């Protein structure tokens, strides 16, 4: 994922510093989405679902650039959002009005050996998660 350790540490610090308690904190959520790297896929809009539980986020690309971002990237990026936004329950990625990726907190946690929310509570857990998944990026 990163060619050198300082760059990796900077990324970890930047996304950890942007974590949010609430999906409704749109300013922080937008900045976190940018810092994570969703913009590599092209122009997008977001929709926040904050009226009732489960709380969600939809990232809508008008035309996803798959040469710059892979499905594995989108999965890891989405997982980071689920871990770093405390009350976020699901993420959908949309391309040209079609859902191309969807991830719920429950499904993700069932597939992992830990609760993804731990990466938002402990920077070392975030670093460990990124180190494990950097091979996919």
Backbone bond lengths (Angstrom), bond angles and torsions (degrees), N, CA, C in turn:
res aa  C-N    CA-C-N  psi(-1)  N-CA   C-N-CA  omega(-1)  CA-C   N-CA-C  phi
1 X - - - 1.444 - - 1.522 110.68 -
2 X 1.308 116.70 -44.39 1.459 121.01 -178.43 1.514 109.09 -125.25
3 X 1.325 114.88 143.04 1.452 119.55 -178.96 1.520 112.50 -79.31
4 X 1.316 117.05 -23.95 1.461 118.17 179.76 1.517 110.93 -141.39
5 X 1.304 115.43 155.75 1.463 122.47 -176.30 1.526 113.77 -60.88
6 X 1.352 120.12 -43.85 1.469 118.83 179.90 1.526 113.32 -58.61
7 X 1.336 117.29 -38.41 1.450 120.39 179.06 1.527 110.03 -64.96
8 X 1.328 117.03 -42.97 1.456 121.32 178.67 1.523 110.50 -61.43
9 X 1.322 116.78 -43.90 1.460 120.35 -179.58 1.522 110.92 -64.78
10 X 1.320 117.05 -38.65 1.457 121.00 177.92 1.523 110.45 -61.66
11 X 1.331 117.22 -43.27 1.468 121.66 178.59 1.520 109.98 -61.47
12 X 1.299 117.55 -47.58 1.465 121.85 179.11 1.526 109.77 -58.26
13 X 1.316 116.59 -48.80 1.464 120.71 -179.43 1.524 111.67 -60.52
14 X 1.314 115.83 -44.35 1.473 119.96 -177.03 1.525 111.59 -64.33
15 X 1.329 117.83 -47.55 1.469 117.67 -178.10 1.526 111.21 -72.41
16 X 1.317 117.31 -34.39 1.467 119.40 178.82 1.536 109.96 -65.56
17 X 1.313 116.93 -39.86 1.463 120.77 179.30 1.527 112.36 -66.61
18 X 1.336 117.43 -22.23 1.463 121.38 -178.47 1.529 113.13 -93.11
19 X 1.324 117.89 1.08 1.467 119.51 -178.62 1.526 109.63 -56.41
20 X 1.323 115.34 156.25 1.456 120.42 -174.71 1.520 110.65 -136.70
21 X 1.303 114.67 145.69 1.461 119.27 176.32 1.529 110.62 -76.45
22 X 1.343 116.41 -32.34 1.463 120.09 -173.08 1.525 112.72 -128.31
23 X 1.327 116.07 137.73 1.456 121.60 173.60 1.532 109.94 -64.12
24 X 1.316 117.80 -26.15 1.456 121.89 179.79 1.521 114.57 -73.31
25 X 1.324 118.12 -8.62 1.468 121.80 176.21 1.531 107.26 -82.03
26 X 1.326 115.24 76.47 1.465 121.09 -169.56 1.523 113.65 -59.28
27 X 1.313 118.12 -36.36 1.469 120.22 -179.78 1.523 110.38 -60.98
28 X 1.322 116.71 -47.78 1.461 120.35 179.59 1.527 111.70 -67.89
29 X 1.319 116.44 -40.22 1.470 120.67 -179.10 1.523 110.42 -63.41
30 X 1.323 117.58 -44.08 1.461 121.20 178.92 1.525 110.39 -61.32
31 X 1.314 116.62 -44.96 1.470 120.51 179.65 1.530 110.66 -63.92
32 X 1.331 117.74 -41.70 1.461 121.54 178.46 1.525 111.03 -61.35
33 X 1.320 117.30 -43.00 1.474 121.69 178.08 1.532 109.87 -59.37
34 X 1.320 116.63 -43.51 1.469 120.85 179.12 1.526 110.87 -64.17
35 X 1.327 116.57 -48.17 1.466 121.06 -176.04 1.525 111.10 -64.88
36 X 1.337 117.43 -37.17 1.467 120.74 178.95 1.521 110.67 -62.32
37 X 1.334 117.65 -38.78 1.461 119.38 175.69 1.510 116.23 123.61
38 X 1.314 118.33 13.83 1.465 120.27 -179.42 1.524 112.24 -60.27
39 X 1.334 118.06 -26.14 1.464 120.24 -178.67 1.522 113.07 -65.71
40 X 1.323 118.31 -15.37 1.469 120.68 176.44 1.530 111.51 -60.97
41 X 1.324 116.44 -23.87 1.459 120.77 -179.62 1.512 114.32 -85.11
42 X 1.324 117.46 -2.99 1.456 120.88 -179.98 1.520 111.95 114.50
43 X 1.316 114.73 -167.60 1.466 120.71 -178.77 1.523 110.24 -73.52
44 X 1.328 114.73 140.84 1.463 119.79 -179.14 1.522 109.35 -148.33
45 X 1.310 114.08 163.02 1.458 122.01 169.25 1.525 106.45 -122.23
46 X 1.321 115.60 165.05 1.458 118.15 176.94 1.521 109.95 -126.23
47 X 1.313 114.44 154.32 1.458 121.12 172.91 1.515 106.95 -131.60
48 X 1.324 115.37 128.98 1.454 121.74 179.49 1.525 108.82 -102.15
49 X 1.321 116.17 135.13 1.460 121.63 177.34 1.521 107.11 -110.68
50 X 1.339 114.94 96.20 1.465 120.83 -170.39 1.530 113.48 -120.89
51 X 1.320 117.47 -0.02 1.463 120.18 -175.31 1.524 113.51 -71.67
52 X 1.327 116.39 -37.13 1.469 119.56 -177.26 1.521 109.39 -151.78
53 X 1.306 114.44 158.08 1.460 122.58 177.46 1.523 109.01 -69.10
54 X 1.304 122.47 137.68 1.457 128.58 1.11 1.531 111.48 -78.83
55 X 1.329 115.65 143.63 1.462 121.99 -178.56 1.527 109.34 -88.91
56 X 1.332 115.59 135.34 1.455 118.64 -173.99 1.509 114.93 -138.71
57 X 1.314 113.17 174.64 1.455 123.11 -178.73 1.522 107.71 -142.54
58 X 1.327 115.33 133.84 1.458 120.06 175.60 1.520 108.01 -122.97
59 X 1.322 115.39 127.75 1.459 121.74 176.52 1.520 106.39 -107.41
60 X 1.343 115.62 119.94 1.460 121.39 -172.08 1.524 110.19 -114.11
61 X 1.320 114.95 111.93 1.468 121.00 174.82 1.519 108.42 -89.96
62 X 1.336 116.06 139.22 1.460 118.43 173.32 1.520 109.22 -76.89
63 X 1.340 116.27 -36.45 1.464 121.22 174.18 1.524 107.11 -154.23
64 X 1.316 115.90 103.85 1.456 121.35 -177.86 1.519 110.48 -70.34
65 X 1.323 116.48 129.14 1.456 122.38 177.49 1.526 108.51 -88.37
66 X 1.323 116.10 94.96 1.466 120.66 -176.50 1.519 113.03 -74.95
67 X 1.329 117.64 -6.81 1.468 118.87 174.43 1.528 110.37 -78.52
68 X 1.322 116.67 -21.41 1.463 121.32 -177.90 1.517 113.68 -102.72
69 X 1.313 117.56 -24.31 1.462 121.38 -178.33 1.532 108.89 -141.19
70 X 1.306 115.72 130.60 1.467 120.52 -178.40 1.525 110.48 -97.28
71 X 1.328 115.57 171.06 1.463 119.58 175.09 1.526 110.56 -62.57
72 X 1.331 117.17 -35.28 1.474 120.55 177.33 1.527 110.10 -63.65
73 X 1.343 117.26 -39.97 1.468 120.77 176.43 1.527 109.99 -59.86
74 X 1.333 116.37 -48.58 1.461 120.72 -178.32 1.522 111.37 -61.29
75 X 1.313 116.46 -37.36 1.467 120.11 178.25 1.530 110.27 -64.95
76 X 1.304 117.29 -48.05 1.468 120.54 -179.56 1.525 110.51 -65.32
77 X 1.331 117.29 -42.86 1.460 120.88 178.01 1.537 110.25 -59.14
78 X 1.334 116.42 -44.47 1.468 121.19 179.67 1.522 111.20 -63.93
79 X 1.317 116.07 -41.30 1.460 120.22 178.15 1.529 111.03 -62.73
80 X 1.334 116.43 -38.28 1.463 119.97 176.47 1.524 110.74 -61.37
81 X 1.316 117.05 -42.77 1.459 120.00 177.54 1.522 110.87 -60.69
82 X 1.324 116.70 -44.78 1.468 120.20 179.57 1.524 111.74 -61.58
83 X 1.308 116.56 -33.69 1.456 119.86 179.62 1.514 114.09 -81.07
84 X 1.328 116.84 -29.81 1.465 120.64 -171.91 1.531 114.41 -99.66
85 X 1.324 117.03 -8.32 1.474 120.89 174.06 1.525 105.69 -113.16
86 X 1.318 114.30 109.38 1.463 120.65 -167.69 1.525 114.56 -55.50
87 X 1.327 118.59 -42.18 1.465 118.51 -176.15 1.530 113.70 -102.80
88 X 1.321 117.65 17.78 1.468 121.50 178.09 1.526 110.21 -80.91
89 X 1.339 115.95 128.63 1.465 121.98 -176.90 1.525 114.26 -106.89
90 X 1.338 117.69 -24.21 1.468 119.31 178.81 1.522 110.90 -157.23
91 X 1.341 114.04 156.52 1.461 122.44 176.81 1.524 107.65 -133.36
92 X 1.316 116.11 132.81 1.460 122.48 172.70 1.525 108.34 -118.66
93 X 1.329 115.53 139.39 1.463 121.51 173.67 1.523 106.81 -112.65
94 X 1.318 116.05 128.27 1.460 122.38 -175.48 1.524 108.71 -120.11
95 X 1.331 115.83 137.86 1.461 122.14 174.01 1.522 107.80 -129.67
96 X 1.318 116.54 121.27 1.475 120.98 -178.92 1.522 111.80 50.48
97 X 1.310 117.20 46.93 1.469 124.77 176.92 1.522 115.08 71.06
98 X 1.323 118.64 5.76 1.466 121.70 176.06 1.519 109.52 -109.58
99 X 1.335 116.28 131.30 1.461 119.49 175.59 1.523 107.20 -71.63
100 X 1.341 116.19 120.02 1.466 120.34 -178.97 1.520 111.91 -105.64
101 X 1.330 115.63 -15.07 1.459 119.32 177.61 1.517 108.02 -155.72
102 X 1.322 115.99 135.52 1.455 119.99 174.27 1.517 108.67 -140.89
103 X 1.319 114.03 139.35 1.455 119.92 -177.66 1.525 108.74 -140.26
104 X 1.316 115.81 127.72 1.457 119.58 174.53 1.521 108.58 -105.75
105 X 1.310 114.75 153.94 1.460 120.65 178.47 1.523 110.51 -58.94
106 X 1.300 116.60 -44.16 1.467 120.74 -178.55 1.531 111.79 -62.13
107 X 1.322 116.96 -47.17 1.469 120.47 179.59 1.519 111.03 -63.24
108 X 1.320 116.59 -43.52 1.457 120.80 -179.88 1.525 110.77 -62.25
109 X 1.322 116.92 -49.16 1.465 119.29 -178.26 1.525 112.29 -63.88
110 X 1.315 117.27 -31.36 1.464 120.37 176.53 1.524 111.93 -67.91
111 X 1.342 116.65 -25.77 1.465 120.03 -178.33 1.537 112.58 -91.78
112 X 1.321 116.97 -15.50 1.451 121.23 -179.27 1.527 110.71 -97.62
113 X 1.307 115.33 167.44 1.459 120.20 176.21 1.521 111.08 -94.79
114 X 1.325 117.43 10.48 1.467 122.34 178.81 1.521 108.69 -155.49
115 X 1.324 116.08 170.08 1.458 122.82 177.38 1.527 108.42 -82.68
116 X 1.330 118.15 121.22 1.468 122.42 -176.86 1.529 111.69 -58.85
117 X 1.312 118.34 -24.36 1.467 121.11 178.82 1.525 111.28 -62.91
118 X 1.336 118.12 -19.07 1.470 121.55 178.45 1.527 111.90 -61.55
119 X 1.349 118.05 -27.33 1.465 119.08 180.00 1.519 111.36 -71.10
120 X 1.322 117.48 -20.19 1.450 121.27 176.10 1.521 112.86 -89.04
121 X 1.314 115.90 -10.54 1.460 121.04 -179.21 1.520 112.33 -101.89
122 X 1.336 116.66 -18.31 1.457 120.19 -172.30 1.533 108.82 -149.15
123 X 1.327 115.96 116.72 1.471 120.37 -177.24 1.521 112.20 -60.50
124 X 1.328 117.60 -33.16 1.473 120.62 179.11 1.527 110.94 -64.92
125 X 1.334 116.96 -36.55 1.473 120.58 176.71 1.528 110.57 -66.55
126 X 1.319 116.78 -38.22 1.464 120.96 176.35 1.521 109.98 -62.65
127 X 1.321 116.27 -46.46 1.466 120.82 178.36 1.526 111.23 -59.45
128 X 1.316 116.12 -44.69 1.462 120.91 179.55 1.532 110.67 -62.30
129 X 1.324 117.10 -44.09 1.462 121.15 178.55 1.523 110.93 -60.12
130 X 1.331 116.68 -45.47 1.465 120.02 179.86 1.520 111.98 -66.53
131 X 1.315 118.00 -38.18 1.465 120.97 177.94 1.523 110.80 -62.59
132 X 1.319 116.45 -42.76 1.474 120.62 179.86 1.519 110.75 -65.03
133 X 1.326 116.47 -39.87 1.466 120.96 -174.24 1.517 114.73 -93.95
134 X 1.325 118.44 -2.95 1.458 120.41 -179.41 1.526 111.75 -63.94
135 X 1.308 117.35 -23.92 1.474 120.30 177.98 1.516 111.41 -67.22
136 X 1.339 117.22 -25.22 1.457 121.27 -179.72 1.526 112.02 -81.93
137 X 1.343 116.25 -22.87 1.469 120.13 -175.60 1.527 111.12 -82.19
